Amino acid sequence: MRNVLTIDVEDYFQVASLAERIRPEDWDGIAPRVEDNVRRLLDLFDRHQVKATHFVLGWIAERFPQLIREIDARGHEIASHGYSHQLIYSQTPEVFARETRDSKALLEDITGKPVEGYRAASYSITRKSLWALDILAEAGFIYDSSIFPVVHDRYGIKGSPERPHRLRTPQGHSLVEFPLSTYRLLGQTLPVAGGGYFRLYPYALSRHFYRALNRARTPFVFYLHPWEIDPAQPRVDGLSRLSRFRHYNNLDDCERRLDRLLSEFDFEPMKPHLQRLGMFDDALPPKADYGVERAA
């Protein structure tokens, strides 16, 4: 079974776990590491003859356009990760709309191709920010991968559909959603889609989850960040214990685990996967209806 491989293209200092110590206005003064890390991933993908969807942060694309052209030239899909990596529910709809349009246009200018997929920073489309779905549809995106069907302090919509589906936005637009993957265990819904969970769980346990999903004819979406294969990245002082754990846990083993994962499972980018599932058929009725009033 083909699963979906995705990379959230951002640098280590832009993640939510470090936001308590590093402000966006500090970013330009920090030595970037994203180029080398992305190219290591691209080389690894070439060795396994696999392609991925790269959800690219606009801030990164603006400063490293040649990197984005290289990702595209090596046969991978370019999608949007927004511009400034801020939690959507901390922004106003006006700011989010402007950043969404600008980052999409930037990526399209760099690649000369339409950008049709979106993923929110820290998966921050929640019950508090469902208005963002309308902005995505109005901006011309046809699919999203931002909704995590779990309970978490930063993200998640408990009880939302766990498989790819069409959804109806609060104002009646239609979008295809590929939610982040979960696994039901002892009545609980566990997040298993990758990232910090891939570093937290023993590899054998992650493999068990993925194989069980595939046996149930359920493809999983896997995500990773370039900084997660970079154990030599600078350590940030003054973080809370939880933030340190979330960011630094098992960085030294992640690339080896990823190499093994790519040898044991089949992957493809998100858009062709959704096309094969027939998810872009306009006649397909929405499975999820987020019909709530738009935020003021």
C-alpha positions in Angstrom: 0.0 0.0 0.0 1.2 3.5 -0.8 1.4 5.9 2.0 2.1 9.6 2.0 5.5 11.2 2.7 5.6 14.9 3.7 8.2 17.3 4.9 7.5 20.6 6.7 10.3 22.8 5.5 11.3 25.1 8.3 14.4 25.8 10.3 15.1 24.6 13.9 14.6 28.1 15.4 11.1 28.6 14.0 9.3 25.8 15.8 6.7 26.4 18.5 8.7 24.6 21.2 11.4 27.2 21.0 9.1 30.2 20.7 9.4 30.9 24.4 13.1 31.9 23.8 13.3 32.9 20.1 11.1 35.6 18.6 10.4 35.8 14.9 12.2 39.2 14.8 15.3 37.3 15.9 15.3 34.8 13.0 17.3 36.8 10.5 20.2 37.0 13.0 20.5 33.2 13.4 22.7 31.1 11.2 20.3 28.9 9.0 20.7 25.2 8.8 17.7 24.3 6.6 19.5 24.1 3.3 22.0 21.4 4.3 19.3 19.5 6.1 16.8 19.6 3.2 19.5 18.4 0.8 20.4 15.5 3.1 16.7 14.5 3.0 16.6 14.9 -0.8 19.7 12.6 -1.1 18.1 10.0 1.2 14.9 10.1 -0.9 16.9 9.7 -4.1 18.6 6.6 -2.7 15.2 5.1 -1.9 13.6 6.4 -5.2 10.8 8.1 -3.3 9.1 11.4 -3.7 7.5 13.6 -1.1 5.3 16.6 -0.6 7.3 19.5 0.9 5.1 22.0 2.8 7.4 25.1 2.5 7.4 28.0 4.9 7.2 31.3 3.0 9.9 32.8 5.2 12.2 30.1 4.0 11.2 30.3 0.3 11.8 34.1 0.3 15.4 33.7 1.5 16.3 30.4 -0.2 14.4 30.3 -3.6 17.1 28.2 -5.2 16.5 25.5 -2.5 12.8 25.4 -3.5 13.6 25.2 -7.2 15.9 22.3 -6.3 13.2 20.4 -4.4 10.9 20.9 -7.4 13.6 20.0 -10.0 14.2 16.7 -8.1 10.6 15.7 -8.7 8.9 16.5 -5.4 5.7 18.3 -4.8 5.8 21.9 -3.4 2.9 22.9 -1.1 2.5 25.8 1.4 3.2 25.9 5.1 2.1 29.5 5.4 4.6 32.3 5.8 5.6 33.1 9.4 4.9 29.8 11.3 2.6 31.4 13.8 -0.3 29.5 15.4 -3.4 30.4 13.3 -5.6 30.9 16.3 -3.2 33.6 17.6 -3.6 35.6 14.3 -6.5 37.6 13.0 -8.3 36.4 9.9 -7.0 39.4 8.1 -3.3 38.7 8.9 -3.7 35.0 8.2 -5.4 35.7 4.8 -2.6 38.1 3.8 0.1 35.7 4.7 -1.7 32.8 3.1 -2.1 34.6 -0.2 1.5 36.0 -0.2 3.2 32.7 0.6 1.2 30.8 -2.0 2.0 33.5 -4.7 5.7 33.4 -3.7 6.0 29.6 -4.1 4.2 29.8 -7.4 6.5 32.5 -8.7 9.6 30.5 -7.7 8.5 27.2 -9.3 6.2 28.4 -12.1 3.6 25.8 -11.0 0.3 26.0 -9.1 0.5 25.4 -5.3 -2.6 23.5 -4.3 -1.9 22.0 -0.9 -1.6 23.6 2.5 -0.5 22.6 6.1 -0.8 24.9 9.0 2.0 25.7 11.4 1.8 23.3 14.3 -1.4 21.9 12.8 -3.2 24.9 14.3 -6.6 24.6 12.5 -8.7 23.7 15.6 -12.2 24.5 16.7 -10.9 28.0 17.5 -9.7 28.6 13.9 -12.1 26.9 11.6 -12.5 30.2 9.8 -9.1 29.5 8.3 -10.6 26.8 6.1 -12.7 29.4 4.2 -9.6 31.5 3.6 -7.7 28.5 2.2 -10.5 27.7 -0.2 -10.8 31.3 -1.3 -7.1 31.5 -1.9 -7.3 28.6 -4.4 -6.1 25.6 -2.3 -7.8 22.3 -3.1 -6.5 20.2 -0.2 -5.3 20.7 3.3 -3.4 18.5 5.8 -3.7 20.5 9.1 -6.3 18.7 11.2 -5.1 16.2 13.8 -7.9 14.1 15.2 -6.4 14.1 18.7 -6.4 16.0 22.0 -3.3 18.2 22.4 -2.4 21.4 24.1 -1.6 23.1 20.8 -3.7 21.4 18.1 -6.3 18.8 17.4 -10.0 18.4 16.7 -11.2 15.4 18.8 -13.6 13.2 16.9 -12.9 14.5 13.4 -12.6 12.0 10.6 -9.3 10.0 10.6 -9.1 9.2 6.9 -8.8 11.4 3.8 -12.2 13.1 3.1 -13.9 16.1 1.7 -15.0 18.7 4.2 -17.4 21.6 4.1 -16.1 24.9 5.4 -18.1 27.2 7.7 -19.1 29.3 4.7 -19.9 26.3 2.5 -16.7 25.8 0.4 -15.4 22.3 -0.2 -11.8 21.2 0.6 -10.1 17.8 0.6 -8.6 17.0 4.0 -5.8 14.5 4.7 -5.7 14.4 8.5 -2.6 13.5 10.4 -2.6 9.8 11.1 -3.7 8.2 14.4 -4.1 4.7 15.8 -6.8 3.4 18.1 -5.5 1.6 21.1 -7.4 0.6 24.3 -10.1 3.2 23.5 -7.6 6.0 23.0 -6.6 7.8 19.8 -2.8 7.9 19.6 -1.0 10.3 17.2 1.4 8.3 15.0 2.0 10.5 12.0 5.7 11.2 12.5 7.7 14.1 13.8 8.1 14.1 17.5 6.0 10.9 17.9 8.4 9.1 15.5 11.3 10.1 17.7 9.4 9.4 20.9 8.1 5.9 20.2 10.6 3.0 19.7 10.9 2.3 16.0 9.4 -1.1 16.4 6.3 0.4 17.9 5.9 3.0 15.1 6.4 0.2 12.5 3.7 -1.8 14.3 1.2 1.1 14.1 1.9 1.7 10.4 1.7 -2.0 9.5 -1.6 -2.3 11.4 -3.0 0.7 9.6 -2.0 -0.7 6.2 -3.4 -4.2 7.0 -6.7 -2.3 7.7 -6.4 -0.8 4.2 -5.7 2.6 5.7 -2.8 4.7 4.2 -0.9 6.8 6.7 0.5 10.3 6.2 4.1 10.6 7.6 5.7 14.0 8.3 9.1 15.1 9.4 11.0 18.4 9.7 14.5 18.9 8.3 15.9 19.9 11.7 14.9 16.5 13.1 17.8 14.8 11.3 20.2 17.4 12.7 21.5 16.5 16.1 24.3 19.0 15.8 21.9 22.0 15.8 22.6 24.6 18.5 21.0 24.0 21.8 18.7 26.8 23.1 19.0 27.6 26.8 16.2 28.4 29.2 13.5 26.1 27.7 10.9 24.4 29.8 11.5 20.7 30.5 8.6 19.8 28.2 9.9 22.0 25.3 13.4 20.5 25.6 11.9 17.0 25.5 9.7 17.8 22.5 12.4 19.3 20.4 15.6 17.4 21.3 14.4 13.9 22.1 16.2 11.3 19.9 17.5 13.7 17.3 20.6 11.6 17.0 18.6 8.5 15.9 16.0 10.0 13.6 17.8 9.9 10.3 18.6 6.2 10.8 15.0 5.5 11.7 13.8 7.4 8.6 16.2 5.4 6.4 14.7 2.2 7.7 11.1 3.4 7.4 11.7 4.2 3.7 13.0 0.7 3.1 10.0 -0.9 4.7 7.0 1.1 3.4 5.9 2.5 0.1 5.4 6.3 -0.2 4.3 8.9 -2.6 3.5 12.7 -2.5 0.1 13.8 -1.2 -1.6 15.2 -4.3 -1.1 12.2 -6.5 -2.2 10.0 -3.6 -5.5 11.9 -3.2 -6.0 11.8 -7.0 -5.7 8.0 -7.0 -8.3 7.9 -4.2 -10.7 10.0 -6.3 -10.8 12.7 -3.6 -10.9 15.6 -6.1 -14.2 14.4 -7.7 -16.5 17.4 -7.2 -19.5 15.1 -6.9 -18.1 13.5 -3.8 -20.2 14.6 -0.9 -18.4 16.2 2.1 -17.9 13.8 5.0 -17.3 16.4 7.6 -19.2 19.6 8.0 -17.6 22.4 10.0 -20.6 24.7 9.8 -19.9 27.2 12.4 -20.0 31.0 12.3 -16.8 32.7 11.0 -14.7 34.4 13.7 -15.0 38.2 13.8 
